[in-house]
Amino acid sequence: MTTVLVLGGGPDAERDVSLKSAAGVADALRQSGTFSVEARTIDRLTLDSLRALPGDVVFPVLHGAFGEGGPLQDLLELDGRPYVGCRPRAARLAMDKLATKLAALAAAIPTADACVLNPKDDHSPVGVPAVVKPVHDGSSVGLHICPDLSAWNRARAAVADDQKKNPGRAYLVERYIAGKELTVGLLDGKALPLIHIAPAHGVYDYEAKYARDDTRYILDPDLPGNLASTIKGYAERLFAALGARHVSRADFILDHDDRPWLLEINTMPGFTSHSLVPKAAAHAGIPMPNLCARLVDMALRA
């Protein structure tokens, strides 16, 4: 029987989410009855330590710059075993929110104006309201919504403080667009059913994603005209433009004029009880054990 090495943890801000996701994947693969599973918690590992871990194929369920954004993928390429998820180049492009925006614009996918944040600048280059967030983190880590100049100044101060503690962490500022948040899971480059994310209070932040149970997830929401197929097409186009493989999740905002705007793409989306790709896959008739087994099969295929 093929043995899957499931990796969780990592050194990034999303370590706790990764541990929950990895546990979900390991349990699902055991339930599938198709593979034996070796689950390991890692930090920042070396090639030698990776090669010492057992398994025929690797399922790295890590979120963040090291585990999802290229460095771990470099090690996996050198290790030589098949693995789930993007190769290094696509992982780096997708982890970099500004690079993703450039790829989207080149593929004629609408996305809001954005630029690198200079915390010394008194004024937002895209005006207010604005959104401030790290370039290379997900799960709404470090997210600031700035409806006015006072909030902008608080966000600048928080960013400056964070950059003192974490030198090299870059932030972007993006024009804020009000509307509905929609997400599209992608399995082998094909869109799963859309989900409308409706948080009970405010924005879909870290707490709403992982700590509270009051967010509503509306599968296959009723959208006007051909809007659902348009958004799915944007997601599939971005997946291909970045060179992604196996699985991803693209997030959009639908503004009050029913225009969709790309927010970002995640190349190793969550696999927790709150996570969106498993919800969409289940709605499409692919329960979690089958989903995880299919991803391993994709890794073995290519």
C-alpha positions in Angstrom: 0.0 0.0 0.0 1.3 3.5 -0.9 2.3 5.5 2.1 1.5 9.2 2.3 3.6 11.5 4.4 1.4 14.3 5.6 3.3 17.4 6.8 1.8 20.1 9.1 3.1 23.0 11.1 5.9 25.1 9.7 7.4 28.3 10.9 4.8 30.8 9.6 2.1 32.8 11.2 -0.5 30.2 10.0 1.1 27.3 11.9 -1.9 26.6 14.1 -4.3 26.5 11.1 -1.8 24.2 9.3 -1.8 21.8 12.2 -5.6 21.5 12.1 -5.6 21.2 8.3 -2.9 18.5 8.4 -4.9 16.5 11.0 -7.9 16.8 8.8 -6.1 15.5 5.8 -4.4 12.6 7.7 -7.8 11.5 9.1 -9.5 11.7 5.7 -6.7 9.7 4.0 -7.0 7.0 6.7 -10.8 6.9 6.2 -10.4 6.5 2.4 -8.8 3.1 3.0 -6.6 3.6 0.0 -3.3 4.7 1.6 -1.3 4.3 4.8 -0.5 7.6 6.5 2.6 8.9 8.3 1.8 12.3 9.8 4.6 14.6 11.0 4.7 18.1 12.5 7.6 20.1 11.2 9.1 23.6 11.6 11.7 24.8 9.1 13.3 21.5 7.9 16.4 20.7 5.8 16.7 18.4 2.8 18.4 15.7 4.9 15.6 15.8 7.5 12.9 15.7 4.8 14.6 12.7 3.1 14.7 10.9 6.5 10.9 11.0 6.8 9.0 8.0 5.7 6.5 7.9 2.8 6.1 7.3 -1.0 4.3 10.6 -1.7 4.2 13.9 0.3 1.1 15.9 1.2 2.4 19.2 2.6 -0.5 20.9 4.3 1.3 24.0 5.3 0.1 27.6 5.0 2.3 30.6 4.7 5.5 31.8 3.0 7.8 28.9 3.8 5.4 26.0 3.5 3.2 27.3 0.7 5.2 29.9 -1.0 8.2 28.2 -2.5 11.0 27.3 0.0 9.4 23.9 1.0 8.6 23.2 -2.7 12.3 23.7 -3.5 13.1 21.0 -1.0 10.4 18.7 -2.3 11.7 19.0 -5.8 15.2 18.0 -4.6 13.7 15.2 -2.5 12.3 13.7 -5.6 9.2 12.1 -4.3 5.8 13.0 -5.8 4.0 15.7 -3.8 0.6 17.5 -3.7 0.4 21.1 -4.6 2.2 23.7 -6.8 5.8 23.6 -8.0 8.1 26.3 -6.7 7.6 29.0 -9.3 3.8 28.9 -9.1 3.9 28.7 -5.4 6.0 31.9 -5.2 3.8 33.8 -7.6 0.6 32.9 -5.9 2.0 33.6 -2.4 2.9 37.1 -3.5 -0.4 39.0 -3.7 1.1 41.8 -5.9 2.5 39.2 -8.3 -0.8 37.5 -8.4 -2.5 40.9 -9.3 -0.1 41.4 -12.1 -0.8 37.9 -13.5 -4.5 38.6 -13.2 -4.3 41.9 -15.0 -2.3 40.2 -17.8 -5.1 37.6 -18.1 -7.8 40.3 -18.2 -9.1 39.4 -14.7 -10.3 42.6 -12.8 -8.5 43.3 -9.5 -8.4 46.4 -7.3 -5.6 49.0 -7.5 -2.8 48.2 -5.0 0.8 49.0 -4.3 3.5 48.3 -1.6 2.8 50.1 1.6 5.2 52.7 2.8 4.4 53.0 6.6 6.2 56.4 6.6 3.7 57.9 4.2 1.0 59.9 5.9 -1.5 59.3 3.1 -2.9 56.2 1.4 -1.8 56.1 -2.3 -5.1 54.5 -3.2 -7.2 56.8 -0.9 -9.6 55.6 1.8 -11.3 53.4 2.4 -8.4 51.0 1.9 -7.2 47.6 2.9 -3.8 46.9 4.4 -2.5 43.3 4.5 0.8 41.4 4.3 2.0 40.5 0.8 3.1 37.0 1.8 0.6 35.8 4.4 -2.9 34.4 4.3 -5.8 33.5 6.6 -6.4 37.3 7.1 -3.2 37.5 9.2 -2.3 41.2 9.6 -5.4 42.4 7.9 -6.5 46.0 8.5 -9.6 47.6 7.0 -9.2 51.4 7.0 -12.5 53.3 6.4 -11.0 56.7 7.2 -7.7 58.5 7.8 -7.7 57.6 11.6 -7.9 53.9 10.8 -5.2 54.4 8.1 -2.9 55.9 10.7 -3.5 53.1 13.2 -2.8 50.5 10.5 0.5 52.3 9.5 1.5 52.2 13.2 0.7 48.6 13.5 2.6 47.7 10.3 5.6 49.7 11.4 5.6 47.9 14.8 5.2 44.5 13.1 8.1 45.2 10.7 10.4 46.0 13.6 9.6 42.5 15.0 9.6 40.8 11.6 12.2 42.6 9.3 11.5 42.0 5.7 7.8 41.5 6.0 6.1 43.5 3.2 2.6 44.9 3.3 0.4 46.2 0.5 -2.4 48.8 0.5 -5.3 48.1 -1.8 -8.4 50.0 -2.7 -11.3 48.8 -0.6 -14.3 47.4 -2.5 -17.5 46.8 -0.5 -19.7 43.8 -1.5 -20.1 40.1 -1.2 -17.1 37.8 -0.7 -17.2 34.8 -3.0 -14.7 32.0 -3.2 -14.0 29.4 -5.8 -12.3 26.1 -5.1 -10.2 24.6 -7.9 -9.6 20.9 -8.3 -7.2 19.9 -11.0 -7.8 23.3 -12.6 -11.6 23.0 -12.7 -13.9 25.2 -10.6 -15.9 23.7 -7.8 -19.3 25.3 -6.8 -19.1 28.9 -5.6 -19.5 29.8 -2.0 -20.8 33.2 -0.7 -19.1 33.9 2.6 -21.5 35.9 4.9 -19.8 36.7 8.2 -22.2 37.6 11.0 -20.2 40.7 12.0 -17.8 42.9 9.9 -15.2 41.3 7.6 -14.2 37.6 7.2 -11.2 37.9 9.4 -9.1 35.2 11.2 -11.6 34.9 14.1 -14.5 34.4 11.7 -12.6 31.8 9.7 -11.3 29.7 12.5 -12.7 30.6 15.9 -16.4 31.5 15.6 -19.3 29.4 14.2 -21.6 32.3 13.2 -20.4 32.8 9.6 -22.8 31.5 7.0 -21.6 29.7 3.9 -24.0 29.8 1.0 -23.2 27.2 -1.6 -24.1 27.9 -5.3 -25.5 31.4 -4.4 -28.1 32.9 -6.7 -26.2 35.3 -8.9 -27.6 37.3 -11.8 -27.1 36.2 -15.4 -23.9 34.3 -16.2 -22.0 35.8 -13.3 -21.3 32.5 -11.7 -19.7 31.0 -14.8 -17.8 34.3 -15.4 -16.2 34.1 -11.9 -15.4 30.4 -12.3 -13.8 31.2 -15.6 -11.7 33.9 -14.0 -10.5 31.5 -11.3 -9.6 28.8 -13.9 -7.8 31.3 -16.0 -5.7 32.5 -13.1 -4.9 29.0 -12.0 -3.5 28.3 -15.5 -1.8 31.7 -15.8 0.2 31.0 -12.6 1.0 27.5 -13.5 -0.8 26.1 -10.4 -1.6 22.4 -10.1 -3.8 20.0 -8.1 -5.7 22.4 -5.8 -6.3 26.1 -5.1 -8.9 28.5 -3.9 -9.5 32.0 -5.5 -11.3 34.7 -3.6 -13.4 37.5 -5.1 -15.4 40.5 -4.0 -18.7 41.1 -5.9 -19.4 44.9 -5.7 -22.8 46.6 -5.5 -22.9 46.8 -9.3 -22.4 43.0 -9.6 -18.8 43.4 -10.8 -16.4 40.7 -9.5 -12.9 41.7 -8.4 -10.1 39.2 -7.6 -8.7 39.4 -4.1 -6.1 36.5 -4.0 -5.5 32.9 -4.7 -4.3 30.2 -2.2 -2.4 27.2 -3.5 -2.8 25.1 -0.3 -6.2 26.1 1.0 -7.4 25.0 4.5 -8.6 21.5 5.3 -10.2 22.3 8.7 -13.8 21.9 9.7 -14.4 25.5 8.6 -12.5 25.3 5.3 -14.1 26.2 2.0 -12.6 23.8 -0.5 -13.8 20.7 1.4 -17.3 22.3 1.7 -17.5 23.0 -2.0 -16.1 19.6 -2.9 -18.7 17.9 -0.7 -21.5 19.9 -2.3 -20.2 18.6 -5.7 -20.4 15.0 -4.4 -16.7 14.6 -3.3 -16.5 13.9 0.4 -13.3 14.8 2.3 -11.8 11.2 2.1 -12.3 11.1 -1.6 -11.0 14.7 -2.1 -7.8 14.0 -0.3 -7.3 10.6 -2.0 -7.8 12.3 -5.4 -5.2 14.9 -4.6 -2.7 12.1 -3.8 -3.6 10.4 -7.1 -2.9 13.7 -8.9 0.5 13.9 -7.3 1.3 10.3 -8.3 0.1 11.1 -11.8 2.3 14.3 -12.2 
